[in-house]
Amino acid sequence: MFTDKFGQIVLSENDILEIYYKDPDKKLKSLTETKIDFSDELEIAVPKLQSYNNIDISVDDFDRMNQDNWLMPEKYKDMDIAKFVLDQCKTEEELQRAGKELLMFQDRDMFTLLKYLKYLVDTMKSHNILYGVGRGSSVSSFVLYIIGIHRINSLYYDLDIEEFLK
């Protein structure tokens, strides 16, 4: 078993057999391995596993390629996240801060991430799932406060966004 440069865990045929022997009810569908056909050896029906392909691209290119595959409902994919954030602002100071941060998020091509975070927060709230109040440098983001990722108003505490988006 090893982890590739993209953080994907890759298992050999023997690794998978060992997992399956220890726990026959284990769901193997999401596992990746180098050789696929070993169902004859087990004499049982085993789901077809995804074959591992060594991708010859940079980690940055891999991340960009996967950023288009966020699993979220269309209403969030189509959402104008900047408009949503700005509509939540009540004062000129909040509008200025949110606008500044949104430009920083846009420069880093992070609007899809913001949409996903909005979806995540809405999903957690609708299912009464408790999540953190905020920690680390993320609390310096007023936009993340508006979306609901944390409950620390960075304007009230005069926290600098540069601490988060360095």
C-alpha positions, 0 to 999 in steps of 0.5 A: 500500500502506498499514497501517490503524490495526489494523496490517493491511497493505492492498494495492491491485490494482496492488500485488498485480499487481506482487507476482504478476508478480515472483513467480508462485508467491507465495501470495496467499490471505492478502493483502487488497486493495480490489478483488477481480476482476482474474483476467481481466487476468492470464489465470490462475486467481487465488485469491479475495482477502479484501476490505478493509473499513474497520472503524469501531471503536476499536483496543481494541474490535478487539483484544477482538474478535480475542482470542476467535479464538486458534488453539490446540487445544481442550485449551489453550482449555479449560485451567484455566491458574491451576490449572496454574500453582499446581500447579507451585508448590513453596513457600508463597512461590511460591504467594503470588507466583503467586497475586498475578500471576494476579490481575493477569493476570485483572484485565487479561483475559489468561488466554487469552494465558497459555493460548496462551503455554503452547501455544506453549511446549509446541509449541516444546519438542515440535519442539525449537525453540530460543527465548529465555531471557528478556529485558526486563521479562517476566523479572519475571513468575514466572508466565511463568517457570512456563509456560516463556516464560523461564528467569529465576526472578524470586523468586530475583532478587527482581524486582518484577512491577510492572515487567512489568504496569504 
